[in-house]
Amino acid sequence: MEDLSEVLRALHGVKENWFSIGLALNIRPSILQAIEADERTDEHRFAKMLLRWLQNSEDRSWKVLVSALKVHYVRRSDVAKAVEDKYIYGRNTDHYSAG
């Protein structure tokens, strides 16, 4: 997993949770705060946070991303399930409830 656009497509509907997802991906709060100050919209903040993770994490995998979506302070198991189905288990499910 290295393509930011693919990850953004997989995670549409969760951009408002960008800070919590960043924490769950072990991005330091100070880095997330800098992203928040630099970017005006959640969409841009989300993309910048994911790019930071993709560039700096040694464990860039769909499984890590799914785990981050499931933590108690993110609680996006709906999106996690869709990502698991499509990218981990290879089931072609192109829709889910972004609730």
N, C-alpha and C positions, 0 to 999 in steps of 0.2 A: 504494500500500500504506500504509494508515494504521490499520487495525483490528487491535488487539492480539490479540483473540480469534481472528481468522483466522490470524495468524502462529503463535500458540500451538498451534492445531489442526494446522497444517502441520508443525510441528516437534515433535510429541509423540514421546517416546522419546529426546530428546537433552538433557533438562534437567540431567542430571549433568555435561554439558559446558559449562554456562553461562559459566564464567569464560573458558575458551579461546575460545568463540564470541565473547564480548565483546571479547577482545583482537583477534580477527580482524576485528571490526567497528570497530576503532580507538577503542574506549572505553578511556580512561586506566586503568592499573592501580589508581591511587588511588581512582577512582570505583568500580571493581569491588570493591576491598577494603572500601569503605564499605558497599556493598550487602551484602557477605558478613557484615559486622558487624551490620547492621540487620535482616536477614532470617534466620529460623531454618531454613528448608527450601530445598532446591535448586529446588523448584517456584516458590516465591516469589522467590527470587533470580533465576531465569531470567526470570520475568515482569517483574520490576523492571528488569533489564538490557535486555530487549527494548523496554520502554516508554521507557527512557532513549534508546535508539538511535532509535526512531521519532520521539521529540520533538525530538531534537537533530541528527540527521544530515541533511545536505543531499541525500544520495543514498540515499533509502529505496526500495530496489527488491528484487524477488525475485532478480535477478541478483547483487546485492551479497551477499545472504544465502546464495545458493548458493555463491558464491566463498568465503565465510567457512566454510562447512561442509566445503569441500574442502581447506583448508590442512593442511599436514603435521601440525600439532599438534592438530587437531580430528579429521580423518580420518573424516568421516561422509558419504562419497560415496553411501551407500545412501539417506540422507535427502535429500541434494542432488539425486539423480536423481529421486526422487518429487516434490520441489518443482518441479524443472524441467519434468517431464512435465505436472504439473497446472496450474501457475501461469504458466509461461513459454511452453510449447508447446501448452497447452490440451488435453492428453490427460487424460481422466478416469480417473486411477488413484488410487483411494481407499485403497489399502493398500500397505505395503512392510514389509520386514523391519527392525525397529528394532534388531536384533542387538546 
